[in-house]
Amino acid sequence: MILQEGLGFQRLSHHEQQAYKILIKAFSSMQTSIDCTKIERSVDLMKVIQTVLGDNPAVIYFNKTQIQTEESILGKNIILTGVYSKQQAEKMNADLEKK
């Protein structure tokens, strides 16, 4: 799945754009957990996630209402729950591209 920066990306601050790039890379490889340690703490992760998904509606491999954050001494992770297997997601993307 090839994802790209869209109009929403241009409206983000510099730190939000850095977070966007980390998130888009994770979504492109269909990860179920996203390491946020390199994202500035002041960044509103939900805003950036919504922007990435708005720019890339083809991200369909997880239920967008099931996102959790996990914070520890080592940093913050985003956990995507309700995820399809990578094989199922690739099939869904192929079907979407056919249509």
C-alpha positions in Angstrom: 0.0 0.0 0.0 1.5 3.3 -1.0 0.4 6.3 1.1 1.3 9.9 0.5 1.2 13.3 2.0 -2.0 15.1 1.2 -3.5 18.6 1.8 -3.9 17.9 5.5 -0.1 17.5 5.8 0.5 21.0 4.6 -1.7 22.5 7.4 0.3 20.8 10.2 3.1 22.4 12.2 6.7 21.3 11.7 6.5 18.8 14.7 3.1 17.5 13.6 4.6 16.9 10.1 7.4 14.9 11.6 4.8 12.8 13.5 2.8 12.5 10.3 5.8 11.0 8.5 6.3 8.4 11.2 2.7 7.5 11.2 2.4 7.2 7.4 5.4 4.9 7.4 3.7 2.7 10.0 0.4 2.6 8.2 2.1 1.8 4.9 3.6 -1.3 6.4 0.4 -2.2 8.2 1.9 -2.1 11.7 -0.3 -2.8 14.7 1.9 -0.8 17.1 3.6 2.5 16.4 6.6 3.7 18.4 6.1 7.4 19.2 9.4 8.0 21.1 10.7 10.2 18.2 7.5 12.4 18.2 7.6 15.6 20.2 5.5 15.2 23.4 3.5 18.4 22.6 2.1 16.9 19.4 -1.6 16.0 19.5 -1.3 12.4 18.2 -5.1 12.0 17.5 -5.1 15.1 15.3 -2.2 13.8 13.3 -3.7 10.3 13.0 -7.0 11.9 11.8 -5.0 13.9 9.2 -3.1 10.9 7.9 -6.3 8.9 7.6 -8.1 11.9 6.0 -5.3 12.2 3.4 -5.3 8.4 2.9 -8.8 6.9 3.1 -7.4 3.6 1.7 -6.1 2.7 5.2 -8.7 0.1 6.0 -6.8 -2.6 7.9 -8.0 -1.6 11.3 -11.1 -0.3 13.1 -10.3 3.5 13.4 -12.4 3.7 16.5 -10.1 1.3 18.3 -6.9 3.2 19.0 -5.1 3.1 22.3 -2.0 4.8 23.6 0.4 3.2 26.0 2.9 5.3 27.9 5.9 4.2 29.9 9.3 5.5 31.0 10.7 4.5 27.6 8.1 6.5 25.7 4.7 6.3 24.1 3.2 3.8 21.7 0.0 3.8 19.7 -1.7 0.4 19.7 -4.1 -0.3 16.8 -6.7 -2.8 18.0 -9.3 -4.5 15.9 -6.7 -5.1 13.2 -7.1 -7.5 10.3 -4.3 -9.8 9.5 -1.8 -8.4 6.9 -3.0 -11.0 4.4 -6.6 -10.0 4.9 -5.7 -6.3 4.6 -3.7 -6.8 1.4 -6.7 -8.6 -0.1 -9.0 -5.8 1.0 -6.7 -3.2 -0.6 -6.5 -5.2 -3.8 -10.3 -5.4 -4.0 -10.5 -1.7 -3.3 -8.0 -0.9 -6.1 -9.9 -3.1 -8.5 -13.1 -1.0 -7.9 
